[in-house]
Amino acid sequence: MGRDRGLRVAALLLTGMLTVFAAACGSGQRAGTAGGEPSVRVPQDIEKEQDGESRASGNEVTAEELLQADFLLYNVDCASAEPAGFAEGQICGLYQSVSDQPFGTDAGSGKTWGYRQEDYMVREEDRLGEGFLAGKWTIKEEEYPPGGAEMGFAYDFQLPAGEYQVTVGFYNPFGPRKIDVDCEGRRMVEGEKLLRYRLTEKQFDVRVEDGELNLKVYNEEGKRAMDIPILSYIRIAIVPEYTGELLELALEKYTAAEGGEMYTKASYERYEQAVRAAEALRIQASAKEADYKEKFMELKEGYTLLEKKCRYDSFRPGEQWRDTDNELIQAHGGQVQQMRFLDDETGETAARWVWVGEDKTAGARGGIRAYSSEDLYNWQYEGIIMRNVSSREQLETEDYFKELYEGYTEEQLDNVFRCLDANSAIIERPKLIYNEQTKQYVLWFHADGPTEESDSSYAAASAGVAVSDSPFGPYRFIDRYRLNVCPEDQEDMYPSSRGMARDMNLFVDEDKTAYIIYSSEENLTLYISKLNDEYTYLATPPEKAVYGEDFIRLYPGAQREAPAVFVRNGDYYLLSSGCTGWAPNQARYYKSNSMLGEWENMGDPCIGDDKVTTFDSQSTCVFEAPSGELIYMGDRWNSDNLSDSRYIWLPVEFSEDGRMELRWVNEWKY
């Protein structure tokens, strides 16, 4: 078909229907015309249906508009509750102006089509479905007799002679049943089983010779109410000829914003790959229709699946929080702070917010992830900054680990595997600080897992440490340690396993002294211990540490964990939770005039927390926003699906007498 004839056929296809198309679908959905129009194969007899007066009126449409409509002549939302309307984003068929109708002339398009009304037909809405799946045809139970093949849903559609692709969709029957579909006197679908709450879609090609496509949906074996057929939607499309010209038109239509900044990285890369493949094919003289069709479909899919990045302008505690690639943020039990670092792309020093936390994608065991942000609302995924290890051999065969642990002895590598084993190790509560002397980023975390003496997942009860030259890793694991122990003149709440370290946090004071705060003595006692100048171990080994100078114990036997430390107006605050596994409990905070001083129990800071569960969360960090406002950061754990655990960020307030207060807010900005 030549280009001129393609233009003429495209115009003739919808002569007299342009106004209908614009009204039903919205002119904003139609792409603009760019120069001459490529040809599109359509049924030959379409030309015969038009009259010269209509063509002269200027109601011409282009091949591009056919492409915009996805070649659909009918797109029927069966039994639609609003037969005259189409939901936003839904494509209307070019031969229709309403979503469904009884058989007759479409007032907008002038085409004759619709369902053959029967008294037994019933419209049924479905609260579980959306769009074309929100409603369906069914049959009155009391009128469904044995031999149900006589009862079904018959549709007829005016169409010129030609080949068409027909799609029928079925969604959410009350129970499993079979379905049959006849089209143009032939059985096209036979005994297809429909399952509950699942969409079943069947597609087939037919040829129309007599100017009308006849379709019937029923259940030939239906004998009881549970066998009643259903019907959700019908689509009838032209089967086009896939040519280089059509592919060229598709490249013009399926155009995304340049650079892809507004789309997720994965979806834009998939789209770009499809564009490159289509551009390469269109210049090949030997390409066949099957090749053009394949690249056309890939391009269309790539464009359709382009996903815009999530953008936030407020905090919404408890709701799902996605990164700029629309993936759930996986940074649980973590820490947020503003950090300066060398930007690899610009080579300049940059300042961004950095969020590190546990990767719960696969459940309880995972590595540590990092995210960065400029505004605290929108977070860019920076990768898994410390990976766990699936096998001992991986440390010596995979380039990532070989480079990271270059120079480690066999014994050291054995220890790395033991502490980071993806099959058994526990990595929790990661916290990050920067050492100005060494110019290294230091990552501490609760490092647990089996030991030679016990196969319990929490037998090691240690604090792990790793270092990197960048906040975004990779972090080189150094070791895991038991820490300070109860002095001989004090009561040890768990003397059978001394030096335990589990839930933990870090704090760097104004004089650059760093401290590790952690649960010990089987989580019965909180400790605060001073770190060395490099921040990679205790300032003084446990056997030489002096109580009150190197470390202190807080409220032995109180059973507190999840510590979070911050400073306000020269006073030190320590927020913590109780120990109830994944279940939330009552918060408690302490106040002191120095890190190793006396800490006063100030009670529960939560106001209006009727369930006394810290608003169903557990503390992990308190940090200062750009406004100077303090932000409480907690986890709302979902023990049944840890990867979908939520984040609770709330403003930290203070009363006139200086008491810390937390109140629930559904949505807020700093």
N, C-alpha and C positions, 0 to 999 in steps of 0.2 A: 504494500500500500504506500503510495507516495505521500510526501509531506502535505501537499495541497489537499489531497483527498482526506488525509487524516484530520486536517483542520475542519473540513466540511462535515465529516462523519461525527467528529466530536461536537460540533455545533448542532447538528441535527439530532443528536442523542437526546438533548434536553431542550429542544426548541419549545418555547412556551412554558418552561419550568424554571427558569433562572430566578424569577421572583419567589417562587415556592422554595427553592433551594436556599436562598438567602434568608428567608423568614424562618424556615424550620431549623436550619443548622447554625445560623448566625454568620454574617458576612466576615467576621473576624477570623473564622476558621479557614477562609479561602485564601490560598496563596496568590500572590500577584503574578501577572503574566510577564514572561521575560522573552521578548523577541518572537521568532517563529515557533510553531508548535510541532513537536514530534508526532508521529502517527501512533494510534492505538487501535488495535483490531476490535471491532464491535460487530454484533449481528448485522448482516447486510440489510435486512428488511427495515431496520430502524429508519433509514432514509425515506422509505415509502410512507411512513406514518406522519411525516411533517408536511406542512403546507407553506407555500410561498409567502403568504401574508405574515405568518409568525416569524419567518426568517427576516423579512423586511423590517419587522418591528424592532430589531436590534437585540432580541433576547437570545444571544448566542453564548454558548459556554465553551470552554477550552478543554483540551485533553488534560491540562493541568488540574482542572476541577474534577475530572473523572478520577485522577490519581488522588486528589484530596479526599474524595469520597470512598477511597479504597475499592473502586469499581463496583460498589454496592448499588444495585437498583432498588432493592427492598431490604430493610433492616427492621424487622418486626419485633416489637416488645410485646409478646403475646399476653393477652388479658391484662394489659397495662391499666393501673388504677387511674392514670391520667392519659388517656389515649391521644390527646391532642399535643402533648408535650414531649420533648426530649430533654433528658438531664444534661447538665453541662458536661462536655467532653464526649458525649455519645454522638456517633455519626448517624444522620438520617439517610435513608436510601433515596436515590435521586428520582425515583418514580413514586414517592410518597410524600405527604405533608403531615401525616398523623402517625402515631406510633403503632396503632392497631385500629381496625374497623371491621364491621360486618361487611360481607361481600357487597360491593357496589362501586360507584364512581367516586374516586378521591376528589373532593372539591377543590383541592389545590393543584394537583398534577393533571387531573383529567383521566388518569389511568383507572382501570377497573380491577379491583383486587379486594381480598379480605377473607374472613372466615365464614363458613356456612353455619349460620346460627342454628343450634339445636337446644331444645328445652332442657336437656340433661347437662349441658355445659355450665360449669361454675368457675367464677374467678376466685382465686385463693391467694392471699398475701402471705409472704414469708418473712418474718422478722429477722431471720438469719441471713437473708440475701440482700444484695444491694444492686442498684441499676437494673439491668435486664434480668437479674435473678431475684428481684423483689416480689414478683408475682408469677402466676402460671395458670394454665387451664387445667381443670380436673373435672371429675364427673360426680354427680350426686350419688352417694352410696346407695340410697334406697332405690335408685333407678338403674343400678348396674346389675344386669341379669347374667345368668349363665350364658356362655357363648358371647363374651364381651367384644368379639371382633367386629360386631355390628356397630359398636359405639366408639367414637374417636373424634378427632378434630381434623376437619377438612378445610384447606385453604386453596384458593385459586388466584393466580397472578397473571395479569396481561403482560405478555412479553413477545417481542418479535422472534422470528425463527432464528435459532442460534444455539451456541453451547454456553452453559451456565454452571457455576459452582454453587451448590446448595449446602447450607449448614443448619442443622437443627440442634438445639440445646435443651437439656433437661436437668433440673436441680431440685434436690431435697424432697424426694418422695417420703411419705410417712414410713414406708418400709420397702425392702427390695422388691422389685417387680421387673418384668420384661417389657420391651417396647419393640414395635414394628413400624416401619415407615415405607409407604408406597409413594412413588413419584413417577409421573408420566406413564402410569400403567405397569411399572416394574417394581418389584420388591428390592429396595435399596438398603434397608436395615432389617435384619431378621433376628428376633429373640435376643436383642441386646439387653443385658442386665443392668438396671439402674440401682446404684447403692445409695443408702441413706446419707444425706449431708455431703454428697459429692456431686460435682458437676460432670455430666456426661455429654460430650459433644461429638456428633457424627457428621461427616462431610463426604459429599459425593458429587460427581459431575453428571449432568443430564443434557440431552438435546431437546429443544422445543421446536416442533414443526407446525403446530396449528394455531399459534398466537396466544396460547394460554398454558401456563405451568400448573399442573394439578398435584396437590400434596395431601396425604392423609397420614395421621399418626394414631396408632391404636395398639392394642395388645391382643393378638390372635388367640392366645391361650387363656385370656382373662375369664375367670369364672366367679370371682368373689371380690369383695370391696378392696382387699389388699392388693388386687391385681390392676386396679384402676390406672389407666395411662395418664401421663402429665405432659405438658409442653410449655417451655419457658420462652424460647425465641426461635426465629427463622431468619436466615440471611440468604439473599440471592445476589450473586455477583457475576459480572461479565468475566469470562476467561480471556484475558488479553493475550496478545502476541508479544512475547518478550524479545525486544530488539535493542540494538545499541542506542537508538533514539529514545526509547522508553527509559533505558538506564540513565541516559544523559538528563532527561527530565527529572528522574528521581534524584539525581545528584543536586539538581537545583532546588527541588522541593525539600528534601531531607537535609537541610543545612542548619547546623548548630552554631551557637554563638562562637566567634573566633576565640581561640585560646583555651576554651573549656573551663575557665575559672569558676563558672557558676555550676558546673556539674561535678559529680563524684569522679575521682580519678579512674576507677575501674570501668565505669560506664562510658566515660569519654574515650578511654584507650580502645575499648571494644568498637565504639563508633568510628574512630579514626582508622582503625584497621580495615573496617568494612568500606570506608570511603576510598582508601588507597587501593584496595582490591578492585573496586568498581571502576575507578579511574584507569587502572592498568588494563582492564578488560575491554573498555569501550574503544580502545585504539587498535585492538587485534582484529584484523580482517577475517581471520579464520574462525572466529568465535561462533558458537552455535546457540540456538534458542535456549537449550538447557543451561548453558553457561551463563547467559544473561539472566535467566530466571533465578539461578542460584545466587548471583551477586546482588540482584535486585532484592531478593528476600533477606539476605544478610544485611544489606544497607537499611532496609525498612526496619528490621528488627533492632539493629544498632541504634537507629534514631528513636524508635519507639521506647526503647529501654533506657534512654538517657535519663539520668536521675539527678535532679537538682540537689545541691548541698543543703543540709539542714541549717537554718539560721535562727538564732535565738537572740532576744533582747531583754530577757529577764530570767530569774531563777524560778523553777516550778518544782518545789520539793516533792519527792515521791513519784514523779512522772518519769517515764523512760527518757534518758538523755543520750543523744547520739552525737557522734563526732562529725566533722565536715564531710566525711565520706558516707554518712548515714548509717554507720555501724554503731551498735551499742557501746558506750564507753566502758572499758574494762580496766578500772583503776580503783579497786576496792581496798579498804583498809589503808588508804594511802595518805598523801600529803600534797598540799598546794603551796607554792611560794613563787615570788618573782626572782629570777636569776639572770645573770649576764653570761653570755657565752659567745663563741666565735661562730658566726653564721657561715656554713660551708659554701652557700651560693654566692654571697656578696663578699666574703672574706673580711667582713667588718664585725665589730662587737655589737651584739644585739641584746636587748632586754625583753624577755617575754615571761609570761606565767608558765610554770612547769608543774605538771600533775603526774606523780608516779603512783602506781598502785598494783594490786594483785590482778593477774589475768585469770578470770574464772570462766573463760570460754568453754573449757572442757570439764568444769567442776572444781573440786577442792584443790587439785594439783595443777599448777601452772607456773609460768615465769612472772616477770615483772614488766609492765608496760609503762610508756611515757606518752604524754600529750603536751601540746603547747598552745598558748592562747594570747591574744592581745587585749581581750576584754573580759575574760573570765566566763563569758557566756558560750562562746563558740570555740571548740577544741579540735586541734589538728593532731591526728595520730602520728606519733614519731617512731613507733615500732616497739618490738619486744627488746627492752634494753638489757635484760639479763635472762638468758634462756636456760631452761633446765635441760638435762641430757638424757636421751633415751637409751644409750648403751655406753659402756666403757670404751668400745672401739671408736665411737664417734669422736672422742676427744683427740684421737690420733689420725683419723682419716678425713674428717670434714675440715675444709679450709678455714671456716669461721673459727672453730675451736683451736685448730693448729696454730693459727696466728695469735689468737688471744692468749693461749697458754704456752707460748714459746718459752723454752727454758725451764719449764716445770719438770721435776723429776717424776719417775714412775710412781713413787709414793705420794707425791703431791697430786698427781692426776687421779690416783685411786681415791684420794680424799675428796677431790672435786666431784667425782662421780657419786660417791657415797652421799654427799651433802646436797647435790642437785639432781639426783636420780628422778626422772619424770614418773617412774612407776611407784615410788615410795616416799620421796621427800616432800615436806610441807614448807612452802614459802609464803609467809604472811607478814602483814604490817610493814611494808617497806617504807623507809624514811630516808631522805636525801639531804646532805649538807655539803657546802663547798669549803675547801681548805685553802685559804689565801697564801699560805706558805708553800705548800706543795703544788698548788694550782691544779688540784685534783678534786673531782666530785666523788664523795664518799657515800656509799649506800649501805645502810644497816637494815636488817630484817629479822623476823623470827624464823630461825632455821631449825626445822624439826624433822623427825623421821625415826626409823628403827635404829637400834644400836646392836652391838655384838651380844649384849646382855638381854635385850628385849626386842620383839618384833612389833611393838606398839608404834603407831604413827606419830605419837607424841613422847617418845622415850628420850630423844636427844635433848629437848628443851633448852636450846642454845640460841645465841645471837650470832647471825652471820654478817659478814662484811665483804664488800667488793668495791673496786675503784675504777674510775674512768677519766679520760681527758675531756669528755663531753657529758653534759647532763643526759644526753640521749644514747649513751653507751657506744660500743658494748662494754659492759662491766666485767672486770676480771675478778673472779671470786678468790678471796685470800684464805679464809678459814671460817669456822664457826667455833664459838667459845661458850663455856660456862663462865659466869661472871662472879661478882662479889658474894660472900657468904656471911651468914649471921655471926656476929662476934660471940665469943665464948660466954660473955657475961649477960647475954640477952637470950630470950627464949626463941629458938628456931621452930617455926611452925611446921616444918617438914624436914627434919634432920636426916632422913634416909636418902635424900637426893639433893645435895647442896649445890648452890650456884646456879639454879635453874633460871632461864630467861625466856619468856614467851612474849605476850603482847608488849610492844615497845614503841618508843618514840625518841626523837632527838631534839636537842635545844642548844643553840649557840648564844651565849650571853654577849653583852656589849664588849667585854674584854677579850672576846674570841675564844673563851673557854667553852668547850663542848661537853654536853652531858647526855647520857643515855638513861631513859626512864623506862622501867620494865616491870612486869609481873614475875614474881619469884615465889619460892617455897610452895610449889603446887598452886600458884595463883592466889595464895592467901595474903601475900605481902607485896607492896610496891617498893621498889628500890630506885634511888637516883645515884648514878655513878659517874664520876668524872672520867673523860676520855683523854688520851695522850695528845701531844701537839699535832700529830698527823691525823687524828680522829679515827684511827684504825684499830685501836685496842684501848684497854683501860689505862688511865694515867699511872696507876700502880698495880702490879699483879695482885690477885686476891690474897695470896699468902703474906703480902707485905702491906696491904691496904690498911689505912687508919680510919676508923669510924669517925664521922664528923668532918674529916678533911678530904677523904677520897670518895666516900659514899655515905648514904643514910638509908634507913628503912622507914616506911610510912605506914602507920596504923597496922601492925602485925595482926593477922587474923581477920581483917576487915573484908578480905576477898574482893579485891578490886583489879580491874584490867582496862584495856583500851585507853591508856593515858594520853592526854593532849595538854601541852604546856604553852603558855603565852605570858607576855608582860604588858601591864597597863599602869601608867603613872607611877612607875617604879615598884609596883607590886607584882609578884609572881602568882600565877593561877595554874592549877592543875585540875583538869576535868577528867573524870573516869566513869566507868560503868561497873556494874556487878558482874558476876560470872554465872550465866545461865545458858551456855552454849550459843546456838544461833538465835535464841529467843531474846527479845529486847527486855530491858529492865530499867530500874530507876537510876538516873544520873546522880553524881555527887561531885562537889568540887572543893578544893583546898586552896588556901591562900597563905603566902609567906613573903618575907622581905628579902629572902635570898634562896638560891637553889638548894643549898645544903643547910638551911636554917630550920626553924620550927614551922610546921605547916598546920594551919588551923582548919578544922572541918567546918565548912560553911553550909553544908546540906545540899538539897536539890535545887538547881537553878531554874527548873522548868516551871512556867506559869501556865495554868490551864491544861496541864497534862493529866487529864482525868484518869487515864489507864495507868499512870505512873510508869511509863515505859520509854521516857525520853522521846516522846512522839514517835514511838515504834522505830527507834534507831539506836545505834551504838556509836559513841564518839570515836573519831580518828584524828582530827586536826582542828585547830583554831588558828586563823591567819588574818592578816590585815589587808583590806581592800584598798584600792587607790584613793578612795574617799576618806580613808582613815578608819572606816567602820570595820569592826571585827566580825568575822564570819565563822559560824559553827559548821563543821563538816562532819557528817555522820553517815553510816551505812544502814540501810534497811535490808537486812539479809533475807533472802528467799531460799530457805534450806532445800526446797524441792527443786529449785532451778537457780543455782547460784549465779549463773551468767546473767540472769535478769534481776539480780539484787539492785535496789535503787539507791539514789544518793539524796540525803537530806541536808540541804544548806539553809541555814537560818541566821538572821541578824542577831548578834550578841549585844544585849543592852545592859545598862547599869542603872540602878536606882540612885536616889539622892545620897543615900548612905554608903554607896559603893558596892552594893551587892549585885552579883552577876545574875542576869535574867534571860531566859530563852522563852519565846512565844511562837506559836505556830502561825505561819503565813502561807497561804495557798500560792501566791505569786508575788515576787518583789524584785526590786532593783537596788543596787548599792548607791 
